C-alpha cells in the first residue's frame, strides 16, 4: 500500500473518531497558534526598533560634552564646556572617512501662523544635518551653506508642525513667527513617526544654528558658536572604531585635555546601539519561540497517547491486514500517516487561529506585529515533525504485532 492509497484509509479512521481526533489536535492547534503569535510579536517589535534606530541615520557617531570637574567634584554628563561650530568644521575637514558633520542646538518656542500657534522644538543645525540624520523632504527645499553662514531667517518644519499650524494648506513660502522673529518656511520634511523614546520626531522646526543662537533661543553662552551635540556621518566602508579614535584624539587636542586625564566629551557609535538592540530582540524571539514550542511538545505527547489507544482498539484490524498480505511497513506507514494528518490539520487550524490571535493582540494591545510567511511555513513544518516524531513509536508498535495474537485479541 503506497502512501497515497493509505491516506484515504487514515482520513476515514480519523473521521470515525472525529471528537477524539479533534481533542488530540487541540494541543497542536494551541502550540502552532502560540508560535505564530509569539514570533509575530517578537518580529514586529524587532522591526519597530530597527525603523526607529534607522531614523537616527546610518553610520552615525554622536559627540556630546562630558562631565565637568572642579576641586574634585564632578558635575555629571553634559556639564563640561560645550562643543562649537569650529569643532564641527575640524571634524569634517581633519578626520579621515567623515562624510558629513553637523552641530545641533535646541530649545522649545511658540510658533505662530495667522491666528494659530503651536509650541514645538526649535533645533539649530547646519546644512549637513539632514544628510547625517537621513531626513528627507516632502516638499520645498532645505537651507544652504550660504544661508547658514548668513544667519538667514528660514525654517524647515516637520509634518506635525505643518498640520497644527497650516492644516491642509501648503506651508512652503508662508511666514511664521518664532517668538518675535518672522521666519519663512522653505520646506516640510517627510514623517519619521515616534522615536525609540516615544517622542514625536515630526514635532520640530529646523533652522540655521546661526539664526537660532542669535535670534530665537537667546541663551547666554561663555563661548562662541556653541552646540549641544555633533552628529557625524561616516563614509561608506569606514571603520567606526578608527574614526571614533581619530575624533577623540582631535578633540582632546582642541579641548586641552591633558595626557592621562579623563575626556571632557564622549563619542557614541550608534551602530553598537543597533547591534545591542537587535541582539536583545533576537534573544526575546528565541525565548518566546521556545515557550511556544513547549505547547507543541505537549500536543505531540497527546497525539502519541491517542495513537497508542488507537493501536490497541484496532488490534484485530491490524492482525487481519497482516493475515491477508499487508507488510509491516504498510501498517507502520498507515499509522504514521494518521499521526501526521492529525498534526498537519491541527497545524493549519493553529495557523488560522494564530493569525487571528495576532490581529487581536495588535488591535487590543497596540503592539507592533509582523507575520512573516517563513514563520507560517516553519509552524506547519514543526507540526508535521511532531506528527512523525511522536507517531513513530505507536506506528512501529502496530507494525510489530503478531498476526495470530492480534486476530485472537478481544
Secondary structure by P-SEA (a helix, b strand, c coil): cccccaaaaaaaaaaaaaaaaaaaaaaaaaaaaaaaaaaaaaaaaaaaaaaaaaaaccbbbbbbbcbbbcccccccccccccccaaaaaaaacccccccbbbbbbbbbbbbbcccbbbbbbbbbbccccccccccccccbbbbcaaaaaaccccccccaaaaaacccccccccbbbbcccbbbbbcccccccccccccccccccccccaaaaacccccccccccccccbbbbbbcccccaaaaaaaaaaaaaaaacccccccccbbbbcaaaaaaaaaaaaaaaaaaaaaaaaaaaaaaaaaaaaaaaaaaaaaaaaaaaaaaacccaaaaaaaaaaaaaaaaaaaaaaaaaaaaaaaaaaaaaccbbbbbcaaaaaaaaaaaaaaaaaaaaaaaaaaaaccaaaaaacc
